[in-house]
Amino acid sequence: MATATVQTTTTRRREAATGEAKLALEPTEGGPVYPDIQTIRDAIPAHCFEQSYARSFGYLARDVTIIGLMAWAGLTYIPQIESTLWRTVTWIAYGYIQGLFCTGLWILAHECGHGAFSPNQRVNDVVGWFAHSALMVPYFSWKFSHHRHHRFTGHMEKDMAFVPQTKADRMRRRLANLYLDPELFEDVPVVQVFKLFFHQLAGWQMYLFFNVSAGPASKQRDAAGWLRVSHFEPTSAVFRPSEAFFIFLSDVGLALTSYGLYLAAGVVGWQTVFLLYVVPYLWVHHWLVAITYLHHNHPDVHHFEAQSWTFVKGALATVDRDFGFVGKHLFHGIIDTHVVHHLFPRIPFYKAEEATNALKPLLGDLYHRDDRSFMGQLWSVWSTCKYVEKDPACPGALRWGKN
């Protein structure tokens, strides 16, 4: 594994003073020294920031065509399999494979939300709204909250996703632990398996409905209650008043898709709709949660207190991983090139690998990558990264605690 190690402040400052490293440096109280965002941008070839209508729509056409053909084949041929066993096995395989391609479509809509799909933001929003609505994702709601996640990545108070517990938080008795002392059972494998299963099955929905895992200062205003932080409510505390109309448009997209599924059920039955659509939907959001979780949770990666956080520190507190053929070709490289995506989200995915390679010499040990088994690391990180605590070697930063 190529893990990141800390290069000392003294070494970095000496290199900067002697001209060995031509970096503009962000202020820091200690620990590693970070290049500023313009220095990082200058290291990337200018053409990496240019979007191509032809390439983006080509990938969109590929994914939509395969998804449509698979749905047609599933509806046409799988019910004709006489053996119950083989029909069940085929439906399971269909759900898994269709979920992979639908995740690819999800990621293309994610590109739209960042303005990386095309140079025209209206085109981006139209494509993103249709693609995400078809997958039962509230496009504009997600777009607004996801932008704030990028804006404040690694910030212990304002990040919108996967803000970890502190040591004090960990000792509180909460509903998630059935109000019991977490030390009684948190290392019991069967308990961890159950909690990870629930995390993968319902984590996305819990985020959309209740803003779970977001930082305490991530909302745009004080909430009137825990029900007023939904991604579906135009007046939710998660959003600004000026964004209310777009939250409504997101809800319209979900309503249209729901009505389409209702009409389809009247023709082919709810069981078939469940197998054709709901099972791939669950796979899509399993992958979404796993990808996001592993990008922002790793034993070597810091989170930051408000007074020491900067955009570059937060963006570099992410991890590139490897998921082989699926990650590179079906998931459009989102797993492999997430660090550069957090630095410059408008870089299209098909140029992110080149941009990443351009950054590695500049970033050195500040760049994090883990090439171990993606799914294996989901269990490893889940079972070991429980809470963060102050890092004495890096003022203002929090490291993962040791159980």
Contacts in CASP RR format, 6 or more apart in sequence:
PFRMAT RR
TARGET T0000
AUTHOR 0000-0000-0000
METHOD contacts of the structure
MODEL  1
MATATVQTTTTRRREAATGEAKLALEPTEGGPVYPDIQTIRDAIPAHCFE
QSYARSFGYLARDVTIIGLMAWAGLTYIPQIESTLWRTVTWIAYGYIQGL
FCTGLWILAHECGHGAFSPNQRVNDVVGWFAHSALMVPYFSWKFSHHRHH
RFTGHMEKDMAFVPQTKADRMRRRLANLYLDPELFEDVPVVQVFKLFFHQ
LAGWQMYLFFNVSAGPASKQRDAAGWLRVSHFEPTSAVFRPSEAFFIFLS
DVGLALTSYGLYLAAGVVGWQTVFLLYVVPYLWVHHWLVAITYLHHNHPD
VHHFEAQSWTFVKGALATVDRDFGFVGKHLFHGIIDTHVVHHLFPRIPFY
KAEEATNALKPLLGDLYHRDDRSFMGQLWSVWSTCKYVEKDPACPGALRW
GKN
1 370 0 8 1.000
1 371 0 8 1.000
1 372 0 8 1.000
2 369 0 8 1.000
2 370 0 8 1.000
2 371 0 8 1.000
3 300 0 8 1.000
3 368 0 8 1.000
3 369 0 8 1.000
3 370 0 8 1.000
4 300 0 8 1.000
4 301 0 8 1.000
4 365 0 8 1.000
4 366 0 8 1.000
4 367 0 8 1.000
4 368 0 8 1.000
4 369 0 8 1.000
5 300 0 8 1.000
5 365 0 8 1.000
6 31 0 8 1.000
6 32 0 8 1.000
6 365 0 8 1.000
6 393 0 8 1.000
6 394 0 8 1.000
7 32 0 8 1.000
7 364 0 8 1.000
7 365 0 8 1.000
7 366 0 8 1.000
8 31 0 8 1.000
8 32 0 8 1.000
9 28 0 8 1.000
9 30 0 8 1.000
9 31 0 8 1.000
9 32 0 8 1.000
9 33 0 8 1.000
12 21 0 8 1.000
12 23 0 8 1.000
12 25 0 8 1.000
12 32 0 8 1.000
12 33 0 8 1.000
13 25 0 8 1.000
13 33 0 8 1.000
14 20 0 8 1.000
15 21 0 8 1.000
16 23 0 8 1.000
16 25 0 8 1.000
16 33 0 8 1.000
23 33 0 8 1.000
23 35 0 8 1.000
23 39 0 8 1.000
23 362 0 8 1.000
24 35 0 8 1.000
24 36 0 8 1.000
24 38 0 8 1.000
24 39 0 8 1.000
25 33 0 8 1.000
25 34 0 8 1.000
25 35 0 8 1.000
25 36 0 8 1.000
26 33 0 8 1.000
26 34 0 8 1.000
26 35 0 8 1.000
26 36 0 8 1.000
26 310 0 8 1.000
26 312 0 8 1.000
26 313 0 8 1.000
28 34 0 8 1.000
28 308 0 8 1.000
29 308 0 8 1.000
29 395 0 8 1.000
29 396 0 8 1.000
30 394 0 8 1.000
30 395 0 8 1.000
31 393 0 8 1.000
31 394 0 8 1.000
31 395 0 8 1.000
31 397 0 8 1.000
32 365 0 8 1.000
32 366 0 8 1.000
32 394 0 8 1.000
34 310 0 8 1.000
34 312 0 8 1.000
34 313 0 8 1.000
34 316 0 8 1.000
34 366 0 8 1.000
35 312 0 8 1.000
35 362 0 8 1.000
35 363 0 8 1.000
36 312 0 8 1.000
37 311 0 8 1.000
37 312 0 8 1.000
37 343 0 8 1.000
39 362 0 8 1.000
40 312 0 8 1.000
40 343 0 8 1.000
40 359 0 8 1.000
40 362 0 8 1.000
40 363 0 8 1.000
41 343 0 8 1.000
41 344 0 8 1.000
43 358 0 8 1.000
43 359 0 8 1.000
43 361 0 8 1.000
43 362 0 8 1.000
44 340 0 8 1.000
44 344 0 8 1.000
44 347 0 8 1.000
44 355 0 8 1.000
44 358 0 8 1.000
44 359 0 8 1.000
45 354 0 8 1.000
45 355 0 8 1.000
45 358 0 8 1.000
47 351 0 8 1.000
48 347 0 8 1.000
48 351 0 8 1.000
48 352 0 8 1.000
48 354 0 8 1.000
48 355 0 8 1.000
48 358 0 8 1.000
49 344 0 8 1.000
49 346 0 8 1.000
49 347 0 8 1.000
49 351 0 8 1.000
50 119 0 8 1.000
50 348 0 8 1.000
50 351 0 8 1.000
51 115 0 8 1.000
51 116 0 8 1.000
51 117 0 8 1.000
51 118 0 8 1.000
51 119 0 8 1.000
51 346 0 8 1.000
51 348 0 8 1.000
52 348 0 8 1.000
52 350 0 8 1.000
53 118 0 8 1.000
53 119 0 8 1.000
55 348 0 8 1.000
55 350 0 8 1.000
56 108 0 8 1.000
56 111 0 8 1.000
56 117 0 8 1.000
56 118 0 8 1.000
56 348 0 8 1.000
59 108 0 8 1.000
59 332 0 8 1.000
59 350 0 8 1.000
60 105 0 8 1.000
60 108 0 8 1.000
60 127 0 8 1.000
60 131 0 8 1.000
63 101 0 8 1.000
63 104 0 8 1.000
63 105 0 8 1.000
63 108 0 8 1.000
64 105 0 8 1.000
66 101 0 8 1.000
67 98 0 8 1.000
67 101 0 8 1.000
67 102 0 8 1.000
67 105 0 8 1.000
70 94 0 8 1.000
70 97 0 8 1.000
70 98 0 8 1.000
70 101 0 8 1.000
71 98 0 8 1.000
71 276 0 8 1.000
74 94 0 8 1.000
74 276 0 8 1.000
75 268 0 8 1.000
75 272 0 8 1.000
75 276 0 8 1.000
78 87 0 8 1.000
78 90 0 8 1.000
78 91 0 8 1.000
78 94 0 8 1.000
78 275 0 8 1.000
79 87 0 8 1.000
79 272 0 8 1.000
81 87 0 8 1.000
81 90 0 8 1.000
91 275 0 8 1.000
91 279 0 8 1.000
94 275 0 8 1.000
94 279 0 8 1.000
94 280 0 8 1.000
95 275 0 8 1.000
95 279 0 8 1.000
95 280 0 8 1.000
95 283 0 8 1.000
96 283 0 8 1.000
98 279 0 8 1.000
98 280 0 8 1.000
98 283 0 8 1.000
99 280 0 8 1.000
99 283 0 8 1.000
99 284 0 8 1.000
99 287 0 8 1.000
100 283 0 8 1.000
100 287 0 8 1.000
100 326 0 8 1.000
100 330 0 8 1.000
100 331 0 8 1.000
101 330 0 8 1.000
102 135 0 8 1.000
102 280 0 8 1.000
102 281 0 8 1.000
102 283 0 8 1.000
102 284 0 8 1.000
103 283 0 8 1.000
103 284 0 8 1.000
103 287 0 8 1.000
103 288 0 8 1.000
103 330 0 8 1.000
103 331 0 8 1.000
104 330 0 8 1.000
104 331 0 8 1.000
104 332 0 8 1.000
105 131 0 8 1.000
105 134 0 8 1.000
105 135 0 8 1.000
106 131 0 8 1.000
106 132 0 8 1.000
106 135 0 8 1.000
106 137 0 8 1.000
106 284 0 8 1.000
106 288 0 8 1.000
107 331 0 8 1.000
107 332 0 8 1.000
107 334 0 8 1.000
107 349 0 8 1.000
108 117 0 8 1.000
108 127 0 8 1.000
108 128 0 8 1.000
108 131 0 8 1.000
108 332 0 8 1.000
109 127 0 8 1.000
109 128 0 8 1.000
109 131 0 8 1.000
109 132 0 8 1.000
109 135 0 8 1.000
109 137 0 8 1.000
109 139 0 8 1.000
110 146 0 8 1.000
110 334 0 8 1.000
111 117 0 8 1.000
111 124 0 8 1.000
111 332 0 8 1.000
111 348 0 8 1.000
111 349 0 8 1.000
112 118 0 8 1.000
112 124 0 8 1.000
112 125 0 8 1.000
112 127 0 8 1.000
112 128 0 8 1.000
112 131 0 8 1.000
112 139 0 8 1.000
113 124 0 8 1.000
113 125 0 8 1.000
113 128 0 8 1.000
113 139 0 8 1.000
113 143 0 8 1.000
113 146 0 8 1.000
114 147 0 8 1.000
114 150 0 8 1.000
114 345 0 8 1.000
114 346 0 8 1.000
115 121 0 8 1.000
115 124 0 8 1.000
115 345 0 8 1.000
115 346 0 8 1.000
116 345 0 8 1.000
116 346 0 8 1.000
116 347 0 8 1.000
116 348 0 8 1.000
116 349 0 8 1.000
117 123 0 8 1.000
117 124 0 8 1.000
117 127 0 8 1.000
117 128 0 8 1.000
117 348 0 8 1.000
118 124 0 8 1.000
118 127 0 8 1.000
125 139 0 8 1.000
125 140 0 8 1.000
128 139 0 8 1.000
129 139 0 8 1.000
129 140 0 8 1.000
129 249 0 8 1.000
129 250 0 8 1.000
129 253 0 8 1.000
131 139 0 8 1.000
132 138 0 8 1.000
132 139 0 8 1.000
132 142 0 8 1.000
133 139 0 8 1.000
133 250 0 8 1.000
133 253 0 8 1.000
133 254 0 8 1.000
133 256 0 8 1.000
133 257 0 8 1.000
134 257 0 8 1.000
135 281 0 8 1.000
135 284 0 8 1.000
136 254 0 8 1.000
136 257 0 8 1.000
136 258 0 8 1.000
136 281 0 8 1.000
138 208 0 8 1.000
138 231 0 8 1.000
138 232 0 8 1.000
138 247 0 8 1.000
138 250 0 8 1.000
138 251 0 8 1.000
138 253 0 8 1.000
138 254 0 8 1.000
139 249 0 8 1.000
139 250 0 8 1.000
139 253 0 8 1.000
140 243 0 8 1.000
140 246 0 8 1.000
140 247 0 8 1.000
140 249 0 8 1.000
140 250 0 8 1.000
141 208 0 8 1.000
141 231 0 8 1.000
141 232 0 8 1.000
141 238 0 8 1.000
141 239 0 8 1.000
141 246 0 8 1.000
141 247 0 8 1.000
141 250 0 8 1.000
142 208 0 8 1.000
142 231 0 8 1.000
142 250 0 8 1.000
144 238 0 8 1.000
144 239 0 8 1.000
144 240 0 8 1.000
144 243 0 8 1.000
144 246 0 8 1.000
144 247 0 8 1.000
145 160 0 8 1.000
145 214 0 8 1.000
145 231 0 8 1.000
145 238 0 8 1.000
145 239 0 8 1.000
146 160 0 8 1.000
146 161 0 8 1.000
148 158 0 8 1.000
148 160 0 8 1.000
148 218 0 8 1.000
149 159 0 8 1.000
149 160 0 8 1.000
149 161 0 8 1.000
150 315 0 8 1.000
150 342 0 8 1.000
150 345 0 8 1.000
151 158 0 8 1.000
151 311 0 8 1.000
152 158 0 8 1.000
152 159 0 8 1.000
152 160 0 8 1.000
152 218 0 8 1.000
152 309 0 8 1.000
153 159 0 8 1.000
153 296 0 8 1.000
153 314 0 8 1.000
153 315 0 8 1.000
153 317 0 8 1.000
153 318 0 8 1.000
153 342 0 8 1.000
154 163 0 8 1.000
154 296 0 8 1.000
154 302 0 8 1.000
154 303 0 8 1.000
154 304 0 8 1.000
154 309 0 8 1.000
154 313 0 8 1.000
154 314 0 8 1.000
154 317 0 8 1.000
155 215 0 8 1.000
155 303 0 8 1.000
155 304 0 8 1.000
155 306 0 8 1.000
155 309 0 8 1.000
155 314 0 8 1.000
156 163 0 8 1.000
156 166 0 8 1.000
156 215 0 8 1.000
156 303 0 8 1.000
156 304 0 8 1.000
156 305 0 8 1.000
156 306 0 8 1.000
156 309 0 8 1.000
156 388 0 8 1.000
156 398 0 8 1.000
157 163 0 8 1.000
157 215 0 8 1.000
157 216 0 8 1.000
157 217 0 8 1.000
157 218 0 8 1.000
157 306 0 8 1.000
158 215 0 8 1.000
158 217 0 8 1.000
158 218 0 8 1.000
158 306 0 8 1.000
159 214 0 8 1.000
159 215 0 8 1.000
159 218 0 8 1.000
160 211 0 8 1.000
160 214 0 8 1.000
160 215 0 8 1.000
160 218 0 8 1.000
161 207 0 8 1.000
161 213 0 8 1.000
161 214 0 8 1.000
161 292 0 8 1.000
161 296 0 8 1.000
162 213 0 8 1.000
162 292 0 8 1.000
162 293 0 8 1.000
162 296 0 8 1.000
162 297 0 8 1.000
163 213 0 8 1.000
163 214 0 8 1.000
163 215 0 8 1.000
163 218 0 8 1.000
163 303 0 8 1.000
164 297 0 8 1.000
164 303 0 8 1.000
164 385 0 8 1.000
164 387 0 8 1.000
164 388 0 8 1.000
164 398 0 8 1.000
164 400 0 8 1.000
165 386 0 8 1.000
165 387 0 8 1.000
165 388 0 8 1.000
166 387 0 8 1.000
166 388 0 8 1.000
166 389 0 8 1.000
166 398 0 8 1.000
167 387 0 8 1.000
167 388 0 8 1.000
167 389 0 8 1.000
167 401 0 8 1.000
169 387 0 8 1.000
170 182 0 8 1.000
170 386 0 8 1.000
170 387 0 8 1.000
171 181 0 8 1.000
171 182 0 8 1.000
173 179 0 8 1.000
173 180 0 8 1.000
173 181 0 8 1.000
173 182 0 8 1.000
176 195 0 8 1.000
177 185 0 8 1.000
177 186 0 8 1.000
185 191 0 8 1.000
186 192 0 8 1.000
186 386 0 8 1.000
186 403 0 8 1.000
187 383 0 8 1.000
187 403 0 8 1.000
192 382 0 8 1.000
192 383 0 8 1.000
196 378 0 8 1.000
196 379 0 8 1.000
196 382 0 8 1.000
199 289 0 8 1.000
199 293 0 8 1.000
199 382 0 8 1.000
200 286 0 8 1.000
200 289 0 8 1.000
200 290 0 8 1.000
201 282 0 8 1.000
201 286 0 8 1.000
203 212 0 8 1.000
203 285 0 8 1.000
203 289 0 8 1.000
204 285 0 8 1.000
204 288 0 8 1.000
204 289 0 8 1.000
205 285 0 8 1.000
206 212 0 8 1.000
207 213 0 8 1.000
207 214 0 8 1.000
207 231 0 8 1.000
208 230 0 8 1.000
208 231 0 8 1.000
208 232 0 8 1.000
209 230 0 8 1.000
209 231 0 8 1.000
209 232 0 8 1.000
210 226 0 8 1.000
210 229 0 8 1.000
210 230 0 8 1.000
211 218 0 8 1.000
211 219 0 8 1.000
211 229 0 8 1.000
211 230 0 8 1.000
211 231 0 8 1.000
211 238 0 8 1.000
218 238 0 8 1.000
219 229 0 8 1.000
219 237 0 8 1.000
219 238 0 8 1.000
220 237 0 8 1.000
220 238 0 8 1.000
220 239 0 8 1.000
220 240 0 8 1.000
221 237 0 8 1.000
222 237 0 8 1.000
223 229 0 8 1.000
223 237 0 8 1.000
224 237 0 8 1.000
228 235 0 8 1.000
228 236 0 8 1.000
228 237 0 8 1.000
229 236 0 8 1.000
229 237 0 8 1.000
229 238 0 8 1.000
230 236 0 8 1.000
230 238 0 8 1.000
231 238 0 8 1.000
231 247 0 8 1.000
231 250 0 8 1.000
232 247 0 8 1.000
232 250 0 8 1.000
232 251 0 8 1.000
232 254 0 8 1.000
233 247 0 8 1.000
234 244 0 8 1.000
234 245 0 8 1.000
234 247 0 8 1.000
234 248 0 8 1.000
234 251 0 8 1.000
235 241 0 8 1.000
235 244 0 8 1.000
236 247 0 8 1.000
239 247 0 8 1.000
261 273 0 8 1.000
261 277 0 8 1.000
264 273 0 8 1.000
264 277 0 8 1.000
265 272 0 8 1.000
265 273 0 8 1.000
268 276 0 8 1.000
287 331 0 8 1.000
290 374 0 8 1.000
290 375 0 8 1.000
290 378 0 8 1.000
291 331 0 8 1.000
291 334 0 8 1.000
291 335 0 8 1.000
293 378 0 8 1.000
293 381 0 8 1.000
293 382 0 8 1.000
294 319 0 8 1.000
294 321 0 8 1.000
294 335 0 8 1.000
294 374 0 8 1.000
294 377 0 8 1.000
294 378 0 8 1.000
294 381 0 8 1.000
295 318 0 8 1.000
295 319 0 8 1.000
295 321 0 8 1.000
295 335 0 8 1.000
295 338 0 8 1.000
296 317 0 8 1.000
296 318 0 8 1.000
296 319 0 8 1.000
297 381 0 8 1.000
297 385 0 8 1.000
298 319 0 8 1.000
298 368 0 8 1.000
298 370 0 8 1.000
298 381 0 8 1.000
298 385 0 8 1.000
299 381 0 8 1.000
299 384 0 8 1.000
299 385 0 8 1.000
299 400 0 8 1.000
300 368 0 8 1.000
301 317 0 8 1.000
301 318 0 8 1.000
301 319 0 8 1.000
301 368 0 8 1.000
301 400 0 8 1.000
302 313 0 8 1.000
302 317 0 8 1.000
302 391 0 8 1.000
302 394 0 8 1.000
302 397 0 8 1.000
302 398 0 8 1.000
302 399 0 8 1.000
303 317 0 8 1.000
303 388 0 8 1.000
303 397 0 8 1.000
303 398 0 8 1.000
304 310 0 8 1.000
304 313 0 8 1.000
304 314 0 8 1.000
304 317 0 8 1.000
304 396 0 8 1.000
304 397 0 8 1.000
304 398 0 8 1.000
305 396 0 8 1.000
305 397 0 8 1.000
305 398 0 8 1.000
307 396 0 8 1.000
308 395 0 8 1.000
308 396 0 8 1.000
308 397 0 8 1.000
312 343 0 8 1.000
314 342 0 8 1.000
315 339 0 8 1.000
315 342 0 8 1.000
315 343 0 8 1.000
316 339 0 8 1.000
316 342 0 8 1.000
316 343 0 8 1.000
316 363 0 8 1.000
316 366 0 8 1.000
316 367 0 8 1.000
316 368 0 8 1.000
317 368 0 8 1.000
318 338 0 8 1.000
318 339 0 8 1.000
318 342 0 8 1.000
318 368 0 8 1.000
319 338 0 8 1.000
319 339 0 8 1.000
319 368 0 8 1.000
319 369 0 8 1.000
319 370 0 8 1.000
320 335 0 8 1.000
320 336 0 8 1.000
320 337 0 8 1.000
320 338 0 8 1.000
320 339 0 8 1.000
320 356 0 8 1.000
320 367 0 8 1.000
320 368 0 8 1.000
320 369 0 8 1.000
320 370 0 8 1.000
321 335 0 8 1.000
321 336 0 8 1.000
321 338 0 8 1.000
321 369 0 8 1.000
321 370 0 8 1.000
321 371 0 8 1.000
321 374 0 8 1.000
321 377 0 8 1.000
322 335 0 8 1.000
322 336 0 8 1.000
322 370 0 8 1.000
322 371 0 8 1.000
322 374 0 8 1.000
323 331 0 8 1.000
323 335 0 8 1.000
323 336 0 8 1.000
323 374 0 8 1.000
327 333 0 8 1.000
327 334 0 8 1.000
327 335 0 8 1.000
327 336 0 8 1.000
328 336 0 8 1.000
332 349 0 8 1.000
332 350 0 8 1.000
333 349 0 8 1.000
333 352 0 8 1.000
333 353 0 8 1.000
334 341 0 8 1.000
334 349 0 8 1.000
335 374 0 8 1.000
336 352 0 8 1.000
336 353 0 8 1.000
336 356 0 8 1.000
337 349 0 8 1.000
337 352 0 8 1.000
337 353 0 8 1.000
337 355 0 8 1.000
337 356 0 8 1.000
339 356 0 8 1.000
339 359 0 8 1.000
339 367 0 8 1.000
339 368 0 8 1.000
339 369 0 8 1.000
340 347 0 8 1.000
340 352 0 8 1.000
340 355 0 8 1.000
340 356 0 8 1.000
340 359 0 8 1.000
341 347 0 8 1.000
341 349 0 8 1.000
341 352 0 8 1.000
343 359 0 8 1.000
344 355 0 8 1.000
347 355 0 8 1.000
359 367 0 8 1.000
360 367 0 8 1.000
370 377 0 8 1.000
384 400 0 8 1.000
384 403 0 8 1.000
385 400 0 8 1.000
385 401 0 8 1.000
386 400 0 8 1.000
386 401 0 8 1.000
386 403 0 8 1.000
387 400 0 8 1.000
387 401 0 8 1.000
388 398 0 8 1.000
388 399 0 8 1.000
388 400 0 8 1.000
388 401 0 8 1.000
389 398 0 8 1.000
389 399 0 8 1.000
389 401 0 8 1.000
390 396 0 8 1.000
390 397 0 8 1.000
390 398 0 8 1.000
390 399 0 8 1.000
391 397 0 8 1.000
391 398 0 8 1.000
391 399 0 8 1.000
END
